[in-house]
Amino acid sequence: SVPRRAGGLRLLVRASDSPRGKPRRNLHGSESGGTGDGCGPLGGPPVASRAASICFPGTLLASRGLTAPGGALAALNHRDFRVLLFSTMALQIGSWVQTIGQGWLVLHDLGGSATELGAVALIRGASLVLLSPVGGYLAGRLERRRQLVVYTSVSAGIATLLAVLVATDAVEIWMIFATALVAGAVDALAGPIRTMLVYDSVGGEDLTNAVALNSLGGNAMRVIGPAIGGALIGLVGTQGTFVMQAVCLALAAMLTVRLRPSPPEQTESMGIFQSVAEGLRYVVRDRKMLIIVVTGLVPSVLVYPYVTYLPVFARDVMHSDEQGYGYLAAAVGLGSLLGGTIVAVTSGRGRLGPGMMWSCLLYCLAVLSFTFMRDLWPGVAALVVAGVFHSIYSALNASLMQLEARFEYRSRVMSLQTMMWGATPFAGLIMGWMIDAWGAPEVVGAWLAVAALLTLTLAITSREMRRV
């Protein structure tokens, strides 16, 4: 084998392997793509004729070039990625069903306020911010698959507990706060692991395609999940959403068991605080990594909180009803699906750095244009465009974080990404206070103008990203 670098990571590739038609190796050192059911790599010939009927769909995809290296579905050649993708989709659909159920439980069943609903998100976000460094530390030191199975099982237990409490009419608002705290802690520990497993399952060559397909799966569940959640509330009550989440999480855990073990990356003796501090020093000293992290942080803090206030835009700005709000929310999901498709189709072509910077800027400008809309359908169109560029930018940002990070710092860098997600509720709370005082279009527009200016400055001054 001869070493080859992809960003900051070393890959082992056989010198005799040709780019097409040959098995490639992932981090585990095993040939990627074997399904374990008698098939070769997805789209390749079966090892026995009796498997022909099983492999036919993959063969059809390969005949169209979709799973070939550089194809739109190239990451599906990797058996572990296929398992991880279905696990993530099960997790996501359960999460969106639970989001609908929890909101209805707090506001309708318990007679709570919007402030209490915001407090639930804030508590969960605080857990993400505080414990994500711990998650990154453990992800680099302990076997990741086993950790993820444990964390997913704990989440399934939390969902089951809530289902029982709601069904027995014993639930109270403080219990929702408590479970949000525990659920946020579990997500903080699991987030870096799930992100790193995408690289572990495909290696560097197909990482961007894998991130795009992972995003596509999540966004598809974002469209389907709320509809299922609403239907369950109408059919069996709020407890049905938590039962559904528990089932989805149990399925995700069972699928995760089928992944190959991922060996730890950090073997040196170092305490958790020293490890976290070393990771932060690495990001600050490495200008390229600092730009990637800041480009991910700016939209998380200054842009994405606007989604929370789409009901305000629908009701007070566009003078629509709950159906109009549904159209606005669906527009974001539709745009995200389109953006993920674009990344999947174009992965492996062109440079990721400029694509990340300019798609981030266009995302900011698209949401900024939305704040000027006073009619529903122009607003829907603006959010579709915003969803497209958000999906492109976030997929490229996640790919660059893993490709450009030095191997020994990868888990700690990915914990920063989870912390960014946790920062969104804090920023959203401040945005909400300002909206109450000055109005949604003015406040969100001002935040977006600042975000666009910062992103444009980064895009112009970051010469390092033009070569990535």
Secondary structure by P-SEA (a helix, b strand, c coil): cbbbbcccbbbbbbcccccccbbbbcccccccccccccccccccccccccccccaaaaaaaaaaccccccccccccccaaaaaaaaaaaaaaaaaaaaaaaaaaaacccccccaaaaaaaaaaaaaaaaacaaaaaaaaaccccaaaaaaaaaaaaaaaaaaaaaaaaccccaaaaaaaaaaaaaaaaaaaaaaaaaaaaaccccaaaaaaaaaaaaaaaaaaaaaaaaaaaaacccaaaaaaaaaaaaaaaaaaaaacccccccccccccaaaaaaaaaaaaaacaaaaaaaaaaaaaaccccccccaaaaaacccccccaaaaaaaaaaaaaaaaaaaaaaaaacccccaaaaaaaaaaaaaaaaaaaaaccccaaaaaaaaaaaaaaaaaaaaaaaaaaaaccccaaaaaaaaaaaaaaaaaaaaaaaaaaaacccaaaaaaaaaaaaaaaaaaaaaaccccccc
